[in-house]
């Protein structure tokens, strides 16, 4: 599925918290945007149920007034909203994100386009697994 939402600078992990601190929770604008994403996902699902693992990637089209952007900083809010909409915990291998793209545009408002799809399984590349050594045992 593909979902499009308006750009919101506050969904960056650098700007999403009240008073800049986790303990004060998300800003209202962030909570509203996150709810919009969850509602958009549920509308696209139209009653279907998706189970993990899930992969998502997104494109941030930054508005002309933005000085610069850092798309990976938006990952956490997007990942949490997707997992909440689909009804599962986003820890471990349930949901993975990337790549994330960002481009500055001439548009005054900007946009974020998010692609979400189901995976059969998540495969960790052998070149990473080869680095584990004998001190670590992976749980199934």
N, C-alpha and C positions, 0 to 999 in steps of 0.2 A: 504494500500500500504506500501511497505517497500523500503526505499532508503538507499543506502550505499555511504558514502563519505569519503575522506581521513581525518585523524585527523589533526586538526589545533589548536594549543594551543591558538592562538590569538582570537578565538571566545569566550573565557572566558570573562565575563563582567569585569574582573580585568585587561585584556590586550587588549581589542578591540579598544580603542580610541587612536587617534594620540595624542602624548604628554601626554597621560594618562588622557585627559579631554574630556568630552562630547562635549563641544563647538567646538572642532577641528574635530569632526566627526570620523567615523570609519577608521581604517587603510585600505589601499588598499587590503591587503591580506584578510581581513574580508569581504570587499565588494565583492571580487572575489569569496570567498567561499560561501557567502550568495547567490550570483547569480547562482552558480553551484547547490546549493540546490533547488532554485526556478526552474531552468531549468530541473532538474531531476524530480521534482514533476509534472511539466507540461508534460514531456514526458510520465510519468506513467499514467497521466489522459487521455492522447490521445484524447483531445477534450471534455471529460466529464466535467460537472460542479458540484462541491461540494458546499453545503451551510452549514453554521454552525448549530449546534455546532460540533466541531472537537476535537478529543482527540489525543495526540501524546505522545510517550515515546521513550526513546533512550538508547542505550548501547554505551559507550565510551570504546574502546579498546586502552589504552594508550601505546605508543611505549616504547621500553625498555629504551630509554634515558631520559624519563620523571621521575622526582623525585617523584611527587605525583600529584593527580588530584582531582578535585571537580566538578563532573558532573552537579549539579544544576546551577553552574555559566555559563553554556553554554545555558541555557534555553531561555534567551531573544532573542539571535540572531536566534536560531532555530525557536522559536515561531513567530517572525516577518517575517522570510522568508516563513514559511508555510502560514501565513495569506496573505501575499502579493501575493504569487503564486496562492492562491485560490480566491483572489480578494475581501477580506473583512477586516474590522478593527478587530484587535485582542483584543479589550477591553472587559471587563465584561465577560459574559458567552459564548462568541463566540468560544473560543478555550481554552482548558485546557491541562496542561502537567503533566506527571508523571506516574509512577515512573521513575527515571533516575538511570542508573546503570553505574559503572565504574570498569574496571579491568586493571591492569598492565599486559602487555604481553611481550613475547620475540621478537615480531615483531619490525622491525626497524622503520616503518612508522606509524603504528596505523591506526585506522578506527573508524568511527562513523556510527552506524546502527540506523535508525530512522523509527519507525512504526507510521503511520498516519491512522486514520479511522474516519468515520462519526459516530455520536451519534444520537439517536432519541431525547434525551433531557438530560439535566444535572440535576441530583438530588442531592440536598444538604442533607447530612445525618441528620436525626431527632435529634441526640444528639448535633449537632451544632445549629440547629434551636431552640431547647429547651432553649438555652442560651441567646436568643435575648432579652427577657423581653418585657415590654410594651412601652418602650421609642422609639423603632424603628419600623417603618412600611416599609415593603418590597414592592417595586413597581413591578407590573406585566409587 
